[in-house]
Amino acid sequence: MDFKEALVKAFGQNREVVLCAAGTAAALLGLGLVYKYTRPGKKLTRVGVVAQLLVHPVKSGKALSVETAECLRMGLKYGELRDRHWLVITEDGRMLTGRQQPRLVLVSLTCEGGQLRLSAPRMEELRVPLHQPRNAVVDCRVFSVDVQGRDCGDDVSDWLTRYLESDKIVRLVHFESHLKAQKPFEKEPLFPKDEKVAYPDAAPIMLMSEASVRDLNTRLDKDVTVFQFRPSIVVSDCEAFSEDTWDHIQIGQVELKRVVGCGRCLFTTVDPETGIITRKEPLDTLKTYRLTDPKQKTAPILGQYYTVKRTGVLHVGEPVCTITY
């Protein structure tokens, strides 16, 4: 008996079983289709437009404004540059930011042809290889959290030490994916336990609106810009502080989940154009009306921290939509 004859005989003997199984499969398929097309789907409500995308390669360094950026789990990426993936440290591994060295905000880091380019006022441009795998991996700290970074070399160290006019040697380190990262959950339990970031203060994405800054400027003697607050995503075409209520948003294919408000500190008093710190405004004014989040206690809120739930590519001009189910 060949295979065909055996198959016909088997079907004949088990015809009822086969028909029953086929009927069950068809019923399940039908139920699946009914569920797919009748279940409540997510609702997108347009609340604003992406006005700017800002990548800060060096923590406390100058922002790079781009039209398009990848939005990854650990923040924005533009070409070979990733947001806050470079960190200035002392020789014992402690971070240096604009709080201690305000002129860091004038340091620009870009990348071209596998070469990093560092520039700053009254300094010669420095070029070094992006990847230096033979350099040492350094243990360092971001606030109280232990992290790692690969040293960027003596030439960069000398350049930064001279620029900052530091009496102690400073160095630059670069975060690589296999190195020890920060876990925001360890500082703020509202973050997911599996969330990781390189050198940001807290979250991979910080979002704020132009309207919120305009509202602040109505209360100041001297206007400030969004660059003073170092966001990743700037939104226009919305009301001031409306970002405080956007718990789950979608931009293109990217989905972001709000975690907590961004508590503001002394760094906001550094002018991003001059590198001069006042230690007063706009922080003093923010404290008069933006102590809105009890979890941040004495830190006024401006902007919101988000985690990335679905990665993708962001574009300036895309609508920002809230998600509800």
SELUM-552168 format. One record per residue (C-alpha): x, y, z; chain. Coordinates in nm, 2 decimals. Layout:
[atom [X Y Z] A] ...
END
This chain:
[atom [0.00 0.00 0.00] A] [atom [0.15 0.33 -0.10] A] [atom [0.13 0.66 0.10] A] [atom [-0.17 0.79 -0.09] A] [atom [-0.38 0.48 -0.03] A] [atom [-0.28 0.48 0.34] A] [atom [-0.39 0.85 0.37] A] [atom [-0.73 0.78 0.21] A] [atom [-0.79 0.48 0.43] A] [atom [-0.69 0.67 0.74] A] [atom [-0.92 0.96 0.65] A] [atom [-1.20 0.71 0.59] A] [atom [-1.15 0.55 0.93] A] [atom [-1.12 0.87 1.12] A] [atom [-1.35 1.09 0.91] A] [atom [-1.55 1.21 1.21] A] [atom [-1.24 1.30 1.41] A] [atom [-1.09 1.49 1.12] A] [atom [-1.41 1.68 1.05] A] [atom [-1.45 1.76 1.42] A] [atom [-1.09 1.90 1.45] A] [atom [-1.14 2.10 1.13] A] [atom [-1.46 2.25 1.27] A] [atom [-1.30 2.33 1.60] A] [atom [-1.01 2.51 1.42] A] [atom [-1.25 2.71 1.20] A] [atom [-1.45 2.81 1.51] A] [atom [-1.13 2.93 1.69] A] [atom [-1.02 3.12 1.38] A] [atom [-1.36 3.28 1.36] A] [atom [-1.35 3.38 1.73] A] [atom [-1.00 3.52 1.68] A] [atom [-1.11 3.74 1.39] A] [atom [-1.41 3.86 1.58] A] [atom [-1.19 3.95 1.88] A] [atom [-0.94 4.12 1.66] A] [atom [-1.19 4.35 1.49] A] [atom [-1.43 4.41 1.78] A] [atom [-1.21 4.44 2.09] A] [atom [-1.15 4.80 2.21] A] [atom [-0.83 4.92 2.04] A] [atom [-0.60 5.20 2.15] A] [atom [-0.70 5.55 2.09] A] [atom [-0.45 5.81 1.98] A] [atom [-0.52 6.18 2.06] A] [atom [-0.30 6.44 1.91] A] [atom [-0.16 6.67 2.18] A] [atom [0.14 6.84 2.01] A] [atom [0.42 6.83 1.75] A] [atom [0.79 6.74 1.78] A] [atom [0.96 7.08 1.76] A] [atom [1.32 6.98 1.84] A] [atom [1.53 6.66 1.90] A] [atom [1.84 6.73 2.11] A] [atom [2.12 6.48 2.16] A] [atom [2.38 6.56 2.43] A] [atom [2.67 6.32 2.36] A] [atom [2.88 6.44 2.66] A] [atom [2.70 6.47 2.99] A] [atom [2.68 6.84 3.06] A] [atom [2.82 6.91 2.71] A] [atom [2.67 7.11 2.42] A] [atom [2.34 6.99 2.26] A] [atom [2.33 6.87 1.90] A] [atom [2.00 6.97 1.74] A] [atom [1.90 6.71 1.48] A] [atom [1.60 6.66 1.24] A] [atom [1.59 6.28 1.29] A] [atom [1.71 6.05 1.56] A] [atom [1.68 5.68 1.66] A] [atom [1.49 5.64 1.99] A] [atom [1.64 5.34 2.16] A] [atom [1.59 5.19 2.51] A] [atom [1.88 5.38 2.64] A] [atom [1.80 5.71 2.47] A] [atom [1.85 5.90 2.15] A] [atom [2.11 5.80 1.89] A] [atom [2.23 6.01 1.59] A] [atom [2.47 5.83 1.37] A] [atom [2.75 5.71 1.60] A] [atom [2.66 5.96 1.87] A] [atom [2.44 5.85 2.16] A] [atom [2.29 6.07 2.42] A] [atom [2.50 6.11 2.74] A] [atom [2.73 5.82 2.65] A] [atom [3.04 6.02 2.73] A] [atom [3.13 6.14 3.08] A] [atom [3.40 6.37 3.21] A] [atom [3.56 6.24 3.53] A] [atom [3.83 6.31 3.78] A] [atom [4.12 6.06 3.80] A] [atom [3.96 5.88 4.09] A] [atom [3.64 5.82 3.87] A] [atom [3.41 6.09 4.01] A] [atom [3.19 6.26 3.75] A] [atom [3.23 6.63 3.66] A] [atom [2.92 6.82 3.54] A] [atom [2.82 7.17 3.47] A] [atom [2.74 7.21 3.84] A] [atom [3.11 7.21 3.92] A] [atom [3.25 7.31 3.58] A] [atom [2.99 7.54 3.41] A] [atom [3.20 7.58 3.10] A] [atom [3.15 7.22 3.01] A] [atom [2.82 7.33 2.84] A] [atom [3.03 7.48 2.57] A] [atom [3.21 7.16 2.48] A] [atom [3.09 7.01 2.15] A] [atom [3.14 6.65 2.06] A] [atom [3.06 6.53 1.70] A] [atom [3.16 6.23 1.49] A] [atom [3.27 6.19 1.13] A] [atom [3.44 5.91 0.95] A] [atom [3.51 5.71 1.27] A] [atom [3.67 6.02 1.43] A] [atom [3.55 6.20 1.74] A] [atom [3.58 6.58 1.71] A] [atom [3.60 6.79 2.03] A] [atom [3.57 7.17 2.01] A] [atom [3.53 7.45 2.26] A] [atom [3.58 7.83 2.27] A] [atom [3.95 7.93 2.23] A] [atom [4.06 7.57 2.19] A] [atom [4.20 7.39 1.89] A] [atom [3.98 7.12 1.75] A] [atom [4.09 6.77 1.86] A] [atom [4.02 6.45 1.66] A] [atom [4.06 6.11 1.81] A] [atom [3.94 5.76 1.70] A] [atom [3.58 5.68 1.81] A] [atom [3.68 5.33 1.90] A] [atom [3.99 5.27 2.11] A] [atom [3.94 4.91 2.23] A] [atom [4.29 4.89 2.39] A] [atom [4.22 5.17 2.63] A] [atom [4.14 5.09 2.99] A] [atom [3.79 5.04 3.12] A] [atom [3.74 5.27 3.42] A] [atom [3.52 5.23 3.72] A] [atom [3.34 5.56 3.78] A] [atom [3.04 5.71 3.96] A] [atom [2.73 5.91 3.85] A] [atom [2.61 6.06 4.17] A] [atom [2.61 5.76 4.41] A] [atom [2.58 5.49 4.14] A] [atom [2.88 5.28 4.02] A] [atom [2.92 5.26 3.64] A] [atom [3.20 5.20 3.39] A] [atom [3.34 5.37 3.08] A] [atom [3.63 5.32 2.84] A] [atom [3.90 5.59 2.87] A] [atom [3.92 5.81 2.56] A] [atom [4.30 5.86 2.59] A] [atom [4.56 6.10 2.71] A] [atom [4.52 6.35 2.43] A] [atom [4.16 6.41 2.52] A] [atom [4.25 6.43 2.89] A] [atom [4.51 6.69 2.82] A] [atom [4.27 6.89 2.60] A] [atom [3.99 6.89 2.86] A] [atom [4.22 6.97 3.15] A] [atom [4.36 7.27 2.97] A] [atom [4.02 7.39 2.86] A] [atom [3.87 7.37 3.21] A] [atom [4.19 7.52 3.35] A] [atom [4.17 7.25 3.61] A] [atom [4.44 7.21 3.88] A] [atom [4.36 6.83 3.87] A] [atom [4.37 6.60 3.57] A] [atom [4.03 6.52 3.42] A] [atom [3.95 6.24 3.17] A] [atom [3.67 6.15 2.93] A] [atom [3.52 5.80 2.93] A] [atom [3.28 5.64 2.67] A] [atom [3.00 5.40 2.76] A] [atom [2.99 5.07 2.56] A] [atom [2.70 4.83 2.56] A] [atom [2.88 4.55 2.76] A] [atom [2.99 4.78 3.04] A] [atom [2.82 4.83 3.37] A] [atom [2.53 5.07 3.34] A] [atom [2.31 5.26 3.58] A] [atom [1.98 5.12 3.69] A] [atom [1.74 5.41 3.76] A] [atom [1.53 5.18 3.98] A] [atom [1.81 5.20 4.24] A] [atom [1.75 5.57 4.29] A] [atom [1.38 5.60 4.20] A] [atom [1.16 5.29 4.26] A] [atom [0.90 5.41 4.01] A] [atom [1.13 5.31 3.72] A] [atom [1.11 4.95 3.59] A] [atom [1.36 4.72 3.74] A] [atom [1.51 4.62 3.41] A] [atom [1.56 4.98 3.29] A] [atom [1.93 5.08 3.22] A] [atom [2.09 5.41 3.12] A] [atom [2.45 5.52 3.06] A] [atom [2.53 5.86 3.22] A] [atom [2.20 6.05 3.24] A] [atom [2.08 6.17 3.58] A] [atom [1.78 5.94 3.57] A] [atom [1.59 5.84 3.25] A] [atom [1.67 5.77 2.88] A] [atom [1.43 6.04 2.76] A] [atom [1.33 6.38 2.91] A] [atom [1.05 6.56 2.73] A] [atom [0.92 6.91 2.78] A] [atom [0.72 7.17 2.59] A] [atom [0.81 7.51 2.44] A] [atom [0.49 7.65 2.61] A] [atom [0.62 7.56 2.95] A] [atom [0.94 7.76 2.89] A] [atom [0.74 8.05 2.75] A] [atom [0.53 8.05 3.07] A] [atom [0.84 8.06 3.28] A] [atom [0.98 8.35 3.07] A] [atom [0.67 8.56 3.16] A] [atom [0.80 8.55 3.52] A] [atom [1.17 8.62 3.45] A] [atom [1.36 8.94 3.39] A] [atom [1.57 8.77 3.13] A] [atom [1.44 8.50 2.90] A] [atom [1.58 8.14 2.89] A] [atom [1.55 7.88 2.62] A] [atom [1.48 7.51 2.62] A] [atom [1.86 7.45 2.60] A] [atom [1.89 7.56 2.96] A] [atom [1.70 7.25 3.06] A] [atom [1.86 6.99 2.84] A] [atom [1.56 6.79 2.71] A] [atom [1.57 6.51 2.46] A] [atom [1.24 6.59 2.29] A] [atom [1.08 6.94 2.27] A] [atom [0.71 6.96 2.19] A] [atom [0.52 7.26 2.04] A] [atom [0.15 7.33 1.97] A] [atom [0.03 7.25 2.32] A] [atom [-0.05 7.43 2.65] A] [atom [0.21 7.50 2.91] A] [atom [0.28 7.20 3.14] A] [atom [0.04 6.98 2.95] A] [atom [0.33 6.73 2.94] A] [atom [0.27 6.67 3.31] A] [atom [-0.04 6.46 3.21] A] [atom [0.09 6.26 2.91] A] [atom [0.13 5.92 3.08] A] [atom [0.16 5.72 2.76] A] [atom [0.25 5.87 2.43] A] [atom [0.32 5.77 2.07] A] [atom [0.54 5.96 1.82] A] [atom [0.54 5.78 1.48] A] [atom [0.61 5.42 1.58] A] [atom [0.78 5.51 1.91] A] [atom [0.60 5.46 2.24] A] [atom [0.71 5.63 2.56] A] [atom [0.58 5.59 2.92] A] [atom [0.60 5.87 3.17] A] [atom [0.76 5.78 3.50] A] [atom [0.82 6.10 3.71] A] [atom [0.86 6.47 3.68] A] [atom [1.21 6.61 3.62] A] [atom [1.32 6.78 3.94] A] [atom [1.53 7.08 3.86] A] [atom [1.86 7.17 4.03] A] [atom [2.15 7.42 4.02] A] [atom [2.25 7.32 3.67] A] [atom [1.95 7.51 3.53] A] [atom [2.13 7.84 3.63] A] [atom [2.41 7.78 3.39] A] [atom [2.37 7.98 3.07] A] [atom [2.42 7.74 2.77] A] [atom [2.55 8.03 2.56] A] [atom [2.82 8.17 2.79] A] [atom [2.89 7.89 3.04] A] [atom [2.83 8.13 3.33] A] [atom [2.65 8.01 3.64] A] [atom [2.44 8.25 3.84] A] [atom [2.32 8.00 4.11] A] [atom [1.98 8.18 4.11] A] [atom [1.76 8.21 3.80] A] [atom [1.56 8.05 3.67] A] [atom [1.57 7.80 3.96] A] [atom [1.45 8.05 4.22] A] [atom [1.15 8.15 4.02] A] [atom [1.06 7.78 3.94] A] [atom [1.06 7.71 4.31] A] [atom [0.78 7.97 4.36] A] [atom [0.52 7.78 4.15] A] [atom [0.65 7.44 4.03] A] [atom [0.69 7.24 4.35] A] [atom [0.42 7.02 4.21] A] [atom [0.55 6.67 4.27] A] [atom [0.57 6.55 4.63] A] [atom [0.82 6.28 4.53] A] [atom [1.07 6.55 4.43] A] [atom [1.02 6.74 4.76] A] [atom [1.22 7.06 4.72] A] [atom [1.30 7.03 4.35] A] [atom [1.06 7.22 4.11] A] [atom [0.93 7.03 3.81] A] [atom [0.99 7.13 3.45] A] [atom [0.97 6.85 3.20] A] [atom [0.90 6.48 3.24] A] [atom [1.11 6.16 3.24] A] [atom [1.00 5.88 3.01] A] [atom [1.11 5.52 2.94] A] [atom [1.10 5.38 2.59] A] [atom [0.84 5.11 2.55] A] [atom [0.88 5.07 2.17] A] [atom [1.18 5.18 1.98] A] [atom [1.19 5.35 1.64] A] [atom [1.29 5.66 1.45] A] [atom [1.18 6.01 1.55] A] [atom [1.14 6.31 1.32] A] [atom [1.10 6.68 1.38] A] [atom [0.74 6.78 1.27] A] [atom [0.58 6.45 1.37] A] [atom [0.26 6.46 1.58] A] [atom [0.28 6.36 1.95] A] [atom [-0.03 6.16 2.06] A] [atom [-0.14 6.03 2.39] A] [atom [-0.25 5.67 2.41] A] [atom [-0.56 5.55 2.58] A] [atom [-0.74 5.21 2.57] A] 
END
